[in-house]
């Protein structure tokens, strides 16, 4: 698929996906050592997709408390677990945040983002699409060498909630394979394209050994709002436990590249610790 088609596909499907919202919001993320009643901007706040879709009066339960599926023996009913504990914990530093980038890797923009992160000794998360990773394995190897976390963002960025279970598994499994082959280990995290999740997505992701991760600050950089707007959204949303969503592919990401150069040193100067999460195995 043409790499620039991600943008047109995103614009065409976002309206429908917004009704499903972004998952992994309330109770899904916790900052170690943080106040048990965190401020509104913390990672316990609803994800951006949920905030934008306030017309939905009764959001599906999985949007608020993700479930994890456990692969059953053949012929037995599926077993699921509703989580009551956070599935993501971060450094115990007071102002820890996570920067995440979706849709890549793209040779036009990902290397510049990696250079900026390296210049400031910062690690980030990259949720890659398998078909992009297959064409740019050198970038996954570089992410591994430089300490970044690589997550699964499906093979071709479809709207998963419109697919059959077998198609969902194929999208995620193929991407797991290319990541493990190139990055050096299987992905521990996955993120649904468009923030569109359902029970099957969570169950299959868990069956493949991955945890779901959404976001708490959406830069909306895919709309190319301008470098200053992206920077302003990040700085306004900064807070303990925040997960920032940006993109390094799927269209012209030059604004995202420039914005990172501007807001990253500002975050560091403000005392934020940009880190990558560690999974809590239960």
HELIX and SHEET records of a PDB file:
HELIX    1   1 UNK A    5  UNK A   18  1                                  14    
HELIX    2   2 UNK A   48  UNK A   52  1                                   5    
HELIX    3   3 UNK A   61  UNK A   64  1                                   4    
HELIX    4   4 UNK A  110  UNK A  119  1                                  10    
HELIX    5   5 UNK A  130  UNK A  135  1                                   6    
HELIX    6   6 UNK A  137  UNK A  145  1                                   9    
HELIX    7   7 UNK A  160  UNK A  162  5                                   3    
HELIX    8   8 UNK A  165  UNK A  183  1                                  19    
HELIX    9   9 UNK A  193  UNK A  195  5                                   3    
HELIX   10  10 UNK A  199  UNK A  207  1                                   9    
HELIX   11  11 UNK A  221  UNK A  223  5                                   3    
HELIX   12  12 UNK A  227  UNK A  237  1                                  11    
HELIX   13  13 UNK A  254  UNK A  269  1                                  16    
SHEET    1   A 3 UNK A  29  UNK A  31  0                                        
SHEET    2   A 3 UNK A  88  UNK A  90  1                                        
SHEET    3   A 3 UNK A 278  UNK A 279 -1                                        
SHEET    1   B 2 UNK A  67  UNK A  70  0                                        
SHEET    2   B 2 UNK A  79  UNK A  82 -1                                        
SHEET    1   C 5 UNK A 149  UNK A 152  0                                        
SHEET    2   C 5 UNK A 125  UNK A 128  1                                        
SHEET    3   C 5 UNK A  96  UNK A 102  1                                        
SHEET    4   C 5 UNK A 243  UNK A 247  1                                        
SHEET    5   C 5 UNK A 217  UNK A 218  1                                        
SHEET    1   D 4 UNK A 149  UNK A 152  0                                        
SHEET    2   D 4 UNK A 125  UNK A 128  1                                        
SHEET    3   D 4 UNK A  96  UNK A 102  1                                        
SHEET    4   D 4 UNK A 273  UNK A 274  1                                        
SHEET    1   E 2 UNK A 189  UNK A 190  0                                        
SHEET    2   E 2 UNK A 211  UNK A 212  1                                        
END                                                                             
